[in-house]
């Protein structure tokens, strides 16, 4: 054997062994996040809104707004049988008769959403299997909507139009059964997907997008990660185990990000709108909950009014919302221009802030029946609710939300506009991740082609709203040269004959008017005698007595005719002053009931013992009434 040949003889087996070991050793594969399918339809009488699709217990697919914590909320088939003249179950329902594992604990109705008052019975809860498209999660926790109603400031209740999908929780939902029996566990979707190795962690990344007609954006929901293309700004990180952990809102402002301003303030920004006219909102800000199950920007009325002061909108007290005045030229300028409502949040320290812009293009939403008789554009600042301030789907059209349940971190960031990069950039969230990253995309560029930059001439030349009066219309009928001809027309002196003709005509006109006045005066005197003489002929102004009139006999003590009010409501029998129930009516005390006003509308004692009024003028269709 030559020197060194033994070393070479051992080298080959060692290299072979090392290569084989490397090939056989386990390699940590990257587990990419899984997208959730979205419905091709949109839902809700106050959006409309995007929704995801799932199937529960092998029943038909149903659409849900994504955004809850712990349990998923579903509409039941029985809910559709309530007295609703407008169909409200187009998103799909769950057949409660097929529940196989019910739970005795019933959450209160207000847990269904944070931004609107919810009334009704406590909701039934059950465990079921949910098919998210690429996997079925077993024993997930569900709550059923079967009678609960959403209540607006006037007390009117309306049905929910879709349920809400759970985005998970830090752990399973556990229900004790007592008597030494093992507890029941309701599983969370992201945790079960991670447990099965289908995603890298119990995490979610979501941008619900927008169904607004002129600036639509598809929704994005990833289990175990997020789409980095849906983040185009700084990221706010929040510590806590609850999605409902309040974020501290520092301010709200109106900004014009490009071009000339359609607003009546001097600069391109009007700040200080959050706390304006409200001394109770102090530094450092207002705690708000981000809740995708709620539709509106539920804020103090002082805040909504401060914003509305710069917009062509009208407040609707019964709904607590604002409708756009579409005849105002400023309306089209504002909703089509690069103008935004900016929300500034305080970060981990009082010195760190991030701002999320929601263009007015996405705040030009639609109210539809049953909330209103016919569809109308509206601005979604909401003054109702239960006192919890909430940024709902109207805000999340332009905000990204993510959470890692393993590290108890959640994130909020600016989402892009409709002109986003084609395709997604899906990024996994690992079990130990406490941060996520933004894309290199530019937010302003993401709105190119979807708004119109205003010029100084367009802003300064905006005409006032057109008058509907005939006098205004007639005054503008002159042709292009008429005004000039009126100012520089024939200046010849008027002839004597012309002057005489004018004088004769004036005298004749005066005598004609005098005769007409005498005739009308005599007729009025005769009419007054008729309505004050009990023996005279009856008329619509008759007061007192017991003669027959179109809606029944005139009121006398102890009797109630069926009467119409100017608001289209009928008198309720029996009633007393100030209420619609109680002891029978007395002659000196009466209150008019109105279905529009929802109760008492005015004391009628000043009219005497009779309260009948002339037939009412036509009224617009009334909103339907739902039982609660």
C-alpha angles and dihedrals in degrees: 000000000000120000112280095013091112091058092051090049092057095044097069096054091047093051091047092050092049093050093049091048091051092051093048098044117102114259120208102242121206110249109209123211120261122234122227117227118246127214118254088223131070128223145204137059092246104051121354100242139200118244138186126236129233137155123230124205092346092298123132118295117273130198119236135180105240118230117083129122122226107353132035116235119221135180115238127221089245089059090065090057093066117111095276115147089194119062109246104170101075090119090066135255142236120241102232091194088075096058110129101177115039126178125220096219112091118194118222115261095249090068088074091079139346106218102060131042111256122201132185141070124331109276123255117240132207143161120247144157117263122201109208093183102261097043143011118237111207128216094013117169120254138178123202127223105209106146109358121123135200109238125211129201094274090058093251115140126215131185126254114252099206140006128240130250120227117240091198138254138242091274144353121302105249125201120190119219101191128215092082093296118141116258124256116244123208108202126224118230101229093044093051092048090052091046090055092050093245093120132021099243146357093273142121137201119196142178111168094198122201138286092196107140098233098038109030121176126183116235125250126208123165128183112215095012146006145253106260090201087069092066117073103157146034117316125233112214119204126192117216146088097250131077084209093060102133119248117215109244109203101184148339122221141173114234137182104211097185137018130357123338122252089197129093097239119101102235130047092259136054110192133176096059097130098066099024111135091358116100091181091072102080136171132321092029151264121306109234133180121224106220123169090190089067119072107209147053095259103197140147112290089238089060095047091047091049090054093042091053088076096044134075093243138127123219116235106203095193091060100028089230138110126240122210117245095229094185091063110095089220090065095068092041094052099044094045099041130083089267122135144182105233124209115198117199130191114238133210089306131034089248096056119081136167128195127212117197122210110191116224085237085075093042092060094090132158131251111203137174133328090032091051133012092248136007118283135168114254143181109236102223103129125201098186131076131094101293098280111118112224139184104208137174093312087065096038091060084083103025132082118219126192138167138189107202091190093064097026092238127138130185138208124190145155113281122210131253127252094280093074127149111281113257131013133280099215113198126186122233110218123215092255099042116126096172140040130200135240129229125252091241121122118238096212091051090051088066097048111129094019101079136037122234110226124228125218089249093054092051096045095044096052106132122221118258112286114260118240095206119111092225091059091047094049093049090061099051095100117117123238094277100035097092092051092048091052090055099043103028130130110317099187113138114261115257123243091244091054092050091050092050092052091050093051091048092051093052092049092050092051093052091049093052092047092055093048091051093053091050094051092047093054091047092051092052091053092048091052091053090051096054096045097046110083089208094052126097116287121253140176090266095054114140125191132000124072106271123142117265132177097271098036137285121331114266118270127170112298097011131098121196119200103261138182123221126210088257094060097253126126128232112261118228125250106021144148133208110296098011143059097228135049136064122001119279119276125212097248099043128056138146126200115232121214128190089205095052093042100234135346117025106175146332110263098193091107088067094060127240093324122071104178114133132195119272109287125249117252113287129203118260112284122237112256119261119232125199117243 
